[in-house]
Amino acid sequence: MAAGNTLRGERKLTLGRAQGREFTLAQANGTTTAVRLYWARNRLYQLGVTGRAGVESQPETRHFFESFALVRS
């Protein structure tokens, strides 16, 4: 995912008991991708938003990321 792109930021997250990471990649074509990854119950969950520079801080992106929940079935 990072090949040919520039990592602009990374931070640790937790969602309930799941450990996660959020990072931002600047792509050579001028777009930016914000990604959240969580590892829970031997599964990898990935959320991503790609757009213009600054997409990672847009209210819609933040709302999308915060709307994700892990529900036990």
C-alpha positions as CSV (number, residue, x, y, z in Angstrom):
1,M,0.0,0.0,0.0
2,A,2.9,2.4,0.7
3,A,5.0,1.5,-2.3
4,G,5.7,4.7,-4.2
5,N,3.7,6.8,-1.7
6,T,4.8,9.0,1.2
7,L,3.7,8.2,4.8
8,R,2.6,11.5,6.3
9,G,1.4,10.4,9.7
10,E,0.6,7.4,11.9
11,R,-1.0,7.0,15.2
12,K,-2.1,4.1,17.4
13,L,-5.8,3.5,18.1
14,T,-8.0,1.2,20.1
15,L,-11.6,0.2,19.3
16,G,-12.9,-1.6,22.3
17,R,-10.2,-4.2,22.9
18,A,-9.0,-4.2,19.3
19,Q,-5.6,-2.6,18.5
20,G,-5.4,-0.4,15.5
21,R,-3.5,2.2,13.5
22,E,-4.5,5.2,11.5
23,F,-2.2,6.6,8.8
24,T,-2.2,9.0,5.9
25,L,-0.4,8.4,2.6
26,A,0.4,11.1,0.1
27,Q,0.4,9.7,-3.4
28,A,2.5,10.8,-6.4
29,N,-0.6,11.8,-8.4
30,G,-1.5,14.4,-5.7
31,T,-4.3,12.5,-3.9
32,T,-4.2,11.5,-0.3
33,T,-5.4,8.3,1.4
34,A,-6.4,8.1,5.0
35,V,-6.6,4.5,6.4
36,R,-7.6,2.8,9.6
37,L,-6.7,-0.8,10.3
38,Y,-7.9,-2.9,13.2
39,W,-6.8,-6.4,14.2
40,A,-9.5,-8.2,16.1
41,R,-10.3,-11.9,16.7
42,N,-7.8,-13.0,14.1
43,R,-9.3,-10.7,11.4
44,L,-8.0,-7.5,9.8
45,Y,-10.5,-4.7,9.3
46,Q,-9.5,-1.9,6.9
47,L,-11.3,1.4,6.2
48,G,-10.0,3.9,3.7
49,V,-10.8,7.2,2.2
50,T,-9.0,8.7,-0.9
51,G,-9.4,12.3,-2.1
52,R,-7.7,15.6,-2.4
53,A,-5.0,16.8,0.0
54,G,-6.6,17.3,3.4
55,V,-9.2,14.6,3.0
56,E,-8.0,13.0,6.3
57,S,-9.3,15.9,8.3
58,Q,-12.6,16.5,6.6
59,P,-15.7,16.1,8.8
60,E,-17.1,13.4,6.5
61,T,-14.0,11.3,6.7
62,R,-13.9,11.7,10.5
63,H,-17.6,10.7,10.7
64,F,-17.0,7.7,8.5
65,F,-14.1,6.5,10.6
66,E,-15.9,7.0,13.9
67,S,-19.0,5.2,12.7
68,F,-17.2,1.9,12.5
69,A,-17.9,-0.6,15.3
70,L,-16.9,-4.2,16.1
71,V,-20.0,-6.1,17.1
72,R,-19.8,-9.6,18.5
73,S,-22.2,-12.1,16.9
